[in-house]
Amino acid sequence: HTMNISMFLSGAIVLANLVIGVFFLRFFRDYRDRLFLFFSASFIFDALERALPILLAEVDEGAVWIFAMRMAAYVLIVVAIIDKNRQTGKTA
């Protein structure tokens, strides 16, 4: 019973991440700002990172590849912020 709730919540998080990723992708398409592209990639990557253990039936959250994918998603956000700050600094 607990596993079903856990899988349901994981699926909801995956869906939310995908929706947010597509939302940012739409902003990138409209405004051509790379910040939105980086954020979109980060959320889609996070969705994949959360979906793959479910699909592969590996529930070990401490696996190195899961940690590496999660870290890559967060690094994308940091890169997006640094990139945006550099763009802003060049125009000022």
Secondary structure, DSSP 8 states (H G I E B T S, - for coil): -HHHHHHHHHHHHHHHHHHHHHHHHHHHHHH--HHHHHHHHHHHHHHHHHHHHHHTT---TT-HHHHHHHHHHHHHHHHHHHHHHHHHHHH-
